[in-house]
Amino acid sequence: MTKRFALILAFILLGSGVAADAQTRRTTRRTTPPKVVTSSTLPANAVAERKAGAEKAAVQIKNVSRFIFLLGGVAKGIEDIDKDPRANRAAKDANETNKRELVQAIRNLEAGLQALEIEFRTKETLKKHVPIIGGITELARTSGDLAASGRLTEAGRPLLDVVEKLSDTLVAMP
């Protein structure tokens, strides 16, 4: 009987160990998706503001570059007619009109650059780029003054500086 009792006791102990093992909660490791880390610590509206500023600077680079390209040929033509003693009165009058339109086109370009410079000065996320972009309005004004004084080919040089400043600003913007 003691053998029987010992055998039953052994089965009970072994069975309870298995049952206890079966009842324990197994922990499963859940994988969490990796966190997306953005390179910017700026809020979304600041990123959008910076992107809009960069896009406007790029547009002005295109505008000024296109203008400089056209200015070369137009300035040469106007200066040639001014120097030509055989040019008739109608050609000289048309030439004066062309000069006024050219100066006005530079003033319009200046207005666009001024708006961009003001935007960079007033928006918090763009202010750090003011030392680079600052002065583009004055350079455009100088170009207009040179054109108004009849120095048309020289009027393109300050505009080249404008393109350089705008390009440097884009490079500095992350």
C-alpha positions as CSV (number, residue, x, y, z in Angstrom):
1,M,0.0,0.0,0.0
2,T,2.8,2.4,0.7
3,K,4.2,1.6,-2.7
4,R,0.9,2.4,-4.2
5,F,0.5,5.5,-2.1
6,A,4.0,6.7,-3.1
7,L,3.3,6.0,-6.7
8,I,0.0,8.0,-6.6
9,L,1.7,10.8,-4.8
10,A,4.5,10.9,-7.4
11,F,1.9,11.1,-10.2
12,I,0.1,13.9,-8.4
13,L,3.2,15.9,-7.8
14,L,4.4,15.4,-11.4
15,G,0.9,16.3,-12.7
16,S,0.6,19.4,-10.6
17,G,4.0,20.6,-11.9
18,V,2.8,20.2,-15.5
19,A,-0.5,21.8,-14.7
20,A,1.2,24.7,-12.9
21,D,3.5,25.1,-15.9
22,A,0.5,25.1,-18.2
23,Q,-1.3,27.7,-16.2
24,T,1.5,30.3,-16.1
25,R,1.1,33.1,-18.5
26,R,3.6,33.2,-21.2
27,T,4.8,36.7,-22.1
28,T,5.0,37.5,-25.7
29,R,7.1,40.3,-27.0
30,R,5.2,42.7,-29.1
31,T,7.1,44.6,-31.7
32,T,6.3,48.2,-31.9
33,P,6.7,50.0,-35.2
34,P,9.8,52.2,-35.3
35,K,9.2,55.9,-34.6
36,V,9.6,58.1,-37.6
37,V,12.2,60.7,-36.9
38,T,12.0,63.9,-39.0
39,S,15.1,65.9,-39.6
40,S,13.3,69.1,-38.6
41,T,12.3,70.1,-35.1
42,L,10.2,72.9,-36.5
43,P,6.4,72.7,-36.4
44,A,4.6,71.9,-39.6
45,N,3.6,75.5,-40.3
46,A,7.2,76.7,-39.9
47,V,8.4,74.1,-42.4
48,A,5.7,75.2,-44.8
49,E,6.6,78.8,-44.3
50,R,10.3,78.1,-45.0
51,K,9.4,76.1,-48.1
52,A,7.2,78.9,-49.4
53,G,10.1,81.4,-48.8
54,A,12.5,79.1,-50.7
55,E,10.0,78.8,-53.6
56,K,9.5,82.5,-53.8
57,A,13.3,83.0,-53.8
58,A,13.6,80.5,-56.6
59,V,10.9,82.3,-58.6
60,Q,12.8,85.6,-58.2
61,I,16.1,83.9,-59.3
62,K,14.3,82.9,-62.5
63,N,12.7,86.3,-63.0
64,V,16.0,88.2,-62.5
65,S,18.0,85.7,-64.6
66,R,15.6,85.9,-67.5
67,F,15.6,89.7,-67.3
68,I,19.4,89.9,-67.3
69,F,19.4,87.7,-70.4
70,L,17.0,89.9,-72.2
71,L,18.6,93.1,-70.9
72,G,21.8,92.5,-72.7
73,G,20.3,92.5,-76.2
74,V,17.8,95.3,-75.5
75,A,20.4,97.5,-73.9
76,K,22.8,97.0,-76.8
77,G,20.1,97.9,-79.3
78,I,19.0,101.1,-77.4
79,E,22.6,102.2,-77.0
80,D,23.3,101.6,-80.7
81,I,20.4,103.8,-81.8
82,D,21.5,106.5,-79.3
83,K,24.9,106.6,-80.9
84,D,23.7,106.4,-84.5
85,P,23.7,109.9,-86.0
86,R,21.7,108.7,-89.0
87,A,18.8,107.5,-86.8
88,N,15.6,109.4,-87.7
89,R,13.4,111.2,-85.2
90,A,10.8,108.4,-85.1
91,A,13.5,105.8,-84.2
92,K,14.9,108.1,-81.5
93,D,11.4,108.6,-80.0
94,A,10.7,104.9,-80.1
95,N,14.1,104.4,-78.4
96,E,13.2,106.8,-75.6
97,T,10.0,104.9,-75.1
98,N,11.9,101.7,-74.9
99,K,14.3,103.2,-72.3
100,R,11.3,104.3,-70.1
101,E,9.8,100.8,-70.4
102,L,13.1,99.2,-69.5
103,V,13.5,101.3,-66.5
104,Q,9.9,100.6,-65.5
105,A,10.5,96.8,-65.9
106,I,13.5,97.1,-63.6
107,R,11.3,99.0,-61.1
108,N,8.7,96.2,-61.3
109,L,11.4,93.7,-60.7
110,E,12.5,95.7,-57.7
111,A,9.0,95.6,-56.3
112,G,9.0,91.8,-56.4
113,L,12.4,91.7,-54.7
114,Q,11.3,94.1,-52.1
115,A,8.2,92.0,-51.2
116,L,10.5,89.0,-50.9
117,E,12.9,90.8,-48.7
118,I,10.1,92.1,-46.5
119,E,8.8,88.6,-46.1
120,F,12.2,87.3,-45.0
121,R,12.5,90.2,-42.5
122,T,9.0,89.7,-41.0
123,K,8.6,85.9,-40.8
124,E,10.2,84.3,-37.8
125,T,11.4,81.2,-39.6
126,L,13.0,83.2,-42.4
127,K,14.7,85.9,-40.3
128,K,18.0,84.0,-39.9
129,H,18.5,84.3,-43.7
130,V,18.2,88.2,-43.7
131,P,22.0,88.7,-43.5
132,I,22.3,86.8,-46.8
133,I,19.3,88.0,-48.7
134,G,19.3,91.5,-47.3
135,G,20.1,94.3,-49.8
136,I,18.5,92.8,-52.9
137,T,16.0,95.7,-53.0
138,E,18.8,98.3,-52.9
139,L,20.7,96.4,-55.6
140,A,17.6,96.4,-57.9
141,R,17.2,100.1,-57.2
142,T,20.8,100.8,-58.2
143,S,20.2,98.9,-61.4
144,G,17.1,101.0,-62.1
145,D,19.1,104.2,-61.4
146,L,21.8,103.1,-63.8
147,A,19.3,102.4,-66.5
148,A,17.5,105.7,-65.9
149,S,20.8,107.5,-66.3
150,G,21.4,105.8,-69.7
151,R,24.0,103.3,-68.5
152,L,22.0,100.3,-69.6
153,T,24.7,97.7,-70.0
154,E,26.0,98.5,-66.5
155,A,22.5,98.1,-65.1
156,G,22.8,94.3,-65.3
157,R,25.7,94.1,-62.9
158,P,23.8,94.8,-59.7
159,L,21.1,92.3,-60.9
160,L,23.8,89.6,-61.1
161,D,24.6,90.3,-57.4
162,V,20.9,89.9,-56.7
163,V,20.9,86.4,-58.3
164,E,24.0,85.6,-56.3
165,K,22.4,86.6,-53.0
166,L,19.2,84.7,-53.8
167,S,21.2,81.6,-54.7
168,D,23.2,81.8,-51.5
169,T,20.0,82.1,-49.5
170,L,18.6,79.0,-51.1
171,V,21.8,77.1,-50.3
172,A,21.7,78.2,-46.7
173,M,18.0,77.1,-46.3
174,P,17.9,73.5,-45.1
